[in-house]
Amino acid sequence: MGAGALGVTACAQSDNDSAQACADSQTYNWKMVTTWPPNFPGLGTHAQKLADYIQTASNGRIKIRLFAGGELVPPFEVFGAVSQGMAEMGHGAAYYWKGKSEAAQFFTALPFGLSAPELNGWFYYGGGLELYRELYAPFNLVPFPAGNTGVQMGGWFNKEINSLADLEGLKMRIPGLGGEVLARAGGTPVATPGSEIFTALQTGAIDASEWVGPYNDMAIGLHQAARYYYYPGWQEPGPALEAIFNKDAFDSLPPDLQKIVELACSAVNDQMFAEYVARNGQSLEQLLELEAEGEIEIRKFPDEVLIELRRISDEVVQEIVNRDPAAEKIYASFEAYRKRTAKWTAISEQAMLNVRDL
Ligand code: CA
């Protein structure tokens, strides 16, 4: 309150120096709500890092108190809470908000869509960020990309997947568009919160579950609940996490603080991806040891399964585009970028990675 009162006094002065002093001394006490369990590795820890970066870089002018999922609002009410100003900011993933707008899913991941570096190219240099802002503006929200897990794993299975027929009746935890695709392939997708996956898989309530990748999957013990670990994670090839800001709160910041917020989001976007690359490698080493001991098996999905899932994915996405004008506009940009970028990826990253270990 003291700082605020001083700010008001300074603001009452009419000269420019005092107006600047007012802006410099104004402090903001913000709340951040997230969709993650407290301190969840990678996702929750980077939400905290985002708060810390903004607070430190602003020299304490913005103070942020983080609330894990359920502490202030339930995980899937983050969007509404920030939209209404109950909290000034939130951290989560856009595809959780498909009930508000189906088009939001394009800003997290589409099955067989973009890798993390490709998606960032679309956001920052391909028109994606402008479309993201436009989609969220009617909700009084300003979104920023703020993290990426990189390509995920296909998931943990207690049944072998040797052909399309093995998807028939498969009960699997797989949210979002991936779940819709599985359903059309004959499976039964279920939406199990991360905290309940281990028990559901271990007790046989579900046959399979995707979550993230070795780092996060081992953190919840999935390697002890299923035998087969399939790749690749066709359902989430490079999903983006997001930071969302209440537009009134964001607009109330002076330009230097707005820039700090923007740069902190960008830093977290890069660093989360870097962490996943490094930690997935470490965790995979442990999984390979378990595989050598005969405890688990790491397998690639058969090509015929991946090709059919890709065909169905195109069908599911096309239906969304046909019924939602916002999705149609965003998809036109996304798809033009994907086609163009895929040609470059093919002769750069893809070609290099294919020959690296020859
Ligand atoms: Ca996932």
Boltz pocket constraint, residues with backbone or C-beta under 6 A from the ligand:
constraints:
  - pocket:
      binder: B
      contacts: [[A, 152], [A, 210], [A, 211], [A, 212], [A, 236]]
      max_distance: 6.0
